[in-house]
């Protein structure tokens, strides 16, 4: 899976081309997995803010109290792009990471 930003895609391609042949396939696989993961998590960000705030409050309730307290201190704006929260949002919208990754890799 390709990265959505063309400059990054070009940099990834150039990086792979400089690697020894025997290393390319493994590194290309790592890059594809990383790109797919990035795209998966980015899906959660454009959801309507009022819905995200509702999910944020739900998410906090499910966290260990010490972690929830820290996330409250950080606040919604800081947490809205954190991977555990974006995964929660996607899962809440029936977009499971495991199945999504299988489908897109």
C-alpha positions as MATLAB code, in Angstrom:
seq = 'XXXXXXXXXXXXXXXXXXXXXXXXXXXXXXXXXXXXXXXXXXXXXXXXXXXXXXXXXXXXXXXXXXXXXXXXXXXXXXXXXXXXXXXXXXXXXXXXXXXXXXXXX';
ca = [
       0.000    0.000    0.000;
       1.375    3.375   -0.967;
       1.678    6.367    1.329;
      -0.836    9.100    0.436;
       1.773   11.878    0.277;
       3.680   11.856   -3.031;
       6.931   13.234   -1.551;
       6.983   10.456    1.015;
       6.165    7.857   -1.665;
       9.107    9.075   -3.754;
      11.409    9.002   -0.707;
      10.313    5.446    0.092;
      10.925    4.333   -3.497;
      14.366    5.961   -3.545;
      15.243    4.395   -0.199;
      14.290    0.931   -1.448;
      16.254    1.382   -4.668;
      19.454    2.081   -2.690;
      19.163   -1.095   -0.617;
      20.994   -4.285   -1.526;
      18.709   -6.573   -3.544;
      18.464   -9.155   -0.761;
      17.066   -6.565    1.684;
      14.509   -4.883   -0.594;
      11.556   -7.240   -0.279;
      11.588   -7.292    3.524;
      11.935   -3.512    3.757;
       9.241   -3.012    1.097;
       6.912   -5.223    3.148;
       7.649   -3.212    6.295;
       6.917    0.015    4.427;
       3.628   -1.356    3.028;
       2.521   -2.430    6.514;
       3.481    0.951    7.960;
       1.669    2.805    5.171;
      -1.465    0.684    5.626;
      -1.412    1.267    9.370;
      -1.026    5.020    8.841;
      -3.973    5.093    6.426;
      -6.095    2.980    8.799;
      -5.555    5.407   11.671;
      -6.097    8.489    9.507;
      -9.658    7.343    8.766;
     -10.710    8.239   12.310;
      -9.599   11.868   12.173;
     -12.182   13.423    9.794;
     -15.231   12.135   11.730;
     -17.482   14.941   13.008;
     -16.007   16.593   16.063;
     -19.084   16.188   18.256;
     -18.996   12.438   17.563;
     -15.267   12.275   18.277;
     -15.810   14.032   21.599;
     -18.483   11.475   22.489;
     -16.046    8.653   21.579;
     -13.297   10.362   23.604;
     -15.486   10.345   26.712;
     -16.377    6.673   26.160;
     -12.725    5.792   25.539;
     -11.648    7.458   28.781;
     -14.140    5.356   30.747;
     -12.575    2.171   29.406;
      -9.010    3.096   30.319;
      -7.154    2.238   33.515;
      -7.832    5.105   35.978;
      -4.215    6.329   35.983;
      -4.077    6.404   32.191;
      -7.524    7.990   31.923;
      -6.457   10.758   34.329;
      -3.386   11.467   32.201;
      -5.424   11.489   28.962;
      -7.915   13.924   30.560;
      -5.024   16.207   31.485;
      -3.763   16.051   27.904;
      -7.266   16.782   26.666;
      -9.272   15.894   23.611;
      -7.165   17.865   21.111;
      -3.975   16.066   22.114;
      -5.637   12.634   22.158;
      -7.635   12.877   18.946;
      -4.700   11.669   16.812;
      -3.180    9.179   19.274;
      -3.117    5.669   17.861;
      -5.009    4.016   20.747;
      -7.808    6.562   20.362;
      -7.982    6.434   16.564;
      -8.123    2.655   16.743;
     -10.948    2.922   19.289;
     -12.826    5.268   16.941;
     -12.355    2.965   13.966;
     -13.379   -0.100   15.967;
     -16.399    1.804   17.258;
     -17.355    2.399   13.609;
     -16.973   -1.301   12.770;
     -13.605   -0.888   11.090;
     -11.496   -3.509   12.831;
      -7.787   -3.101   12.308;
      -7.025   -6.789   11.791;
      -9.653   -7.253    9.084;
      -8.887   -3.877    7.499;
      -5.186   -4.703    7.276;
      -5.899   -8.157    5.804;
      -8.118   -6.587    3.181;
      -5.671   -3.850    2.201;
      -2.353   -5.670    2.259;
];
